[in-house]
Amino acid sequence: MLAVLCEQAIIANDGRISIINVVEQVTQGRAGPDVPDEMPPFNFQIKSVVELVGGSATGRFAVKIRPEDPSGVQLPAVEHPVRFGEGSGVRLMGDLQLELTVEGRYWIDVVLVKGRGDTQDEELLTRMPLNVVYQPQRTIPGPMNP
């Protein structure tokens, strides 16, 4: 299994994947005389790459990518239908758009969804961390020249 947040992922002609610049932390900086103490919300886009091998599991499933904020509140998830064959796997790559509202550790859960409707069952496979740091820099105006 592979689950990573990165700046870029390149797939070669032979199917091999190169992950460029793994991201586990984002720093939001603000500078000026009236910088707020608390981090203003901002949108952040990152690539997610998830590779799974079905092993003995075959058939239709779904993989849910579910962000969670530092307080434990689950944010809107994206669900991808997948099909596993005998020993075959799946690769999910895409842009993940997050609204980051507070500092702290966000978790991006990778969840396998089994079954349909009332018989649906979810299994947490792994979690990808994203640490959000806010660095306000207050500038103090210098003396004015006459």
C-alpha positions in Angstrom: 0.0 0.0 0.0 1.1 3.5 -0.8 -0.6 6.7 0.5 1.1 10.0 0.2 0.5 13.7 -0.2 2.9 15.3 -2.7 3.5 18.2 -5.0 3.7 16.1 -8.2 3.4 12.4 -9.3 4.7 11.3 -12.7 3.8 8.0 -14.3 6.3 6.6 -16.7 5.4 4.7 -19.9 6.0 1.4 -18.2 3.6 2.3 -15.3 6.2 3.1 -12.7 5.4 6.1 -10.6 7.7 8.9 -9.3 6.6 10.8 -6.3 8.0 14.4 -6.2 8.2 16.4 -3.0 6.3 14.5 -0.3 4.3 17.0 1.8 3.6 16.6 5.5 3.5 20.2 6.5 2.3 23.5 5.1 3.2 26.9 6.5 0.9 29.8 6.1 2.7 33.1 6.6 1.2 36.6 6.9 3.1 39.9 7.3 1.9 43.4 8.0 1.1 45.8 10.8 -2.4 44.3 11.4 -1.7 40.5 11.1 -4.4 38.5 13.0 -3.3 36.3 15.9 -5.4 33.4 14.6 -4.8 31.9 11.2 -7.3 33.1 8.6 -8.8 30.2 6.7 -7.2 29.4 3.3 -7.6 26.9 0.5 -4.8 24.5 -0.1 -4.5 22.1 -3.1 -2.3 19.0 -2.9 -2.0 15.8 -4.9 -2.8 12.6 -3.2 -1.6 9.2 -4.5 -3.0 6.0 -3.1 -2.1 2.5 -4.4 -3.7 -0.6 -3.1 -3.3 -4.3 -3.9 -6.5 -6.3 -3.4 -4.8 -9.5 -2.3 -7.5 -12.1 -1.9 -10.2 -9.4 -2.1 -12.0 -9.4 -5.5 -14.9 -7.5 -6.8 -16.3 -4.0 -6.4 -15.4 -1.7 -3.6 -14.9 2.0 -3.0 -12.0 3.9 -1.6 -12.9 7.0 0.4 -10.5 9.9 0.9 -11.7 11.6 4.1 -10.0 14.7 5.6 -10.3 15.3 9.3 -9.5 18.7 11.0 -7.4 19.0 14.2 -10.4 18.9 16.4 -11.6 15.6 14.9 -14.4 16.9 12.7 -14.6 15.0 9.5 -14.6 17.1 6.4 -16.4 16.3 3.1 -15.0 13.0 1.6 -14.4 11.9 -1.9 -15.3 8.3 -2.8 -13.8 6.4 -5.8 -15.3 3.2 -7.0 -12.6 0.5 -7.5 -12.5 -3.1 -8.7 -10.0 -5.7 -7.5 -9.1 -8.8 -9.4 -7.1 -11.8 -8.1 -3.9 -10.1 -6.9 -4.5 -6.9 -8.9 -4.4 -3.4 -7.5 -5.6 0.1 -8.1 -3.9 3.5 -8.2 -5.8 6.6 -7.3 -4.3 10.0 -8.1 -5.9 13.3 -7.9 -5.9 16.9 -6.6 -7.2 17.2 -3.1 -8.7 20.6 -2.3 -8.8 21.5 1.4 -10.1 24.5 3.3 -7.7 24.8 6.2 -9.3 26.8 9.0 -7.1 26.2 12.0 -3.5 25.3 12.9 -2.7 21.8 13.8 -2.6 18.3 12.4 -5.1 17.4 9.8 -5.5 13.7 8.9 -6.4 12.4 5.5 -8.0 9.0 6.0 -7.9 6.3 3.4 -11.0 4.1 3.9 -12.0 0.9 2.1 -15.8 0.7 1.7 -17.2 -2.8 1.4 -20.7 -3.7 0.4 -23.6 -1.5 -0.7 -26.6 0.2 1.0 -27.5 -1.0 4.4 -24.8 -3.7 4.4 -22.0 -1.2 3.8 -18.9 -1.6 6.0 -15.9 0.7 6.2 -12.3 -0.2 7.1 -9.7 2.5 7.9 -6.6 1.5 5.9 -4.2 4.3 6.8 -4.0 8.0 7.5 -1.9 10.7 5.9 -0.8 13.6 8.1 -0.8 17.2 7.1 0.5 19.6 9.7 -0.6 23.2 9.3 1.5 26.0 10.8 0.7 29.7 11.0 3.5 32.2 11.2 2.3 35.8 11.6 4.9 38.5 11.2 3.9 41.9 12.5 5.8 44.8 10.9 6.3 48.0 12.8 6.4 51.1 10.7 9.8 52.9 11.0 10.2 56.6 11.7 9.0 58.8 8.9 11.7 61.0 7.2 10.8 64.7 7.1 
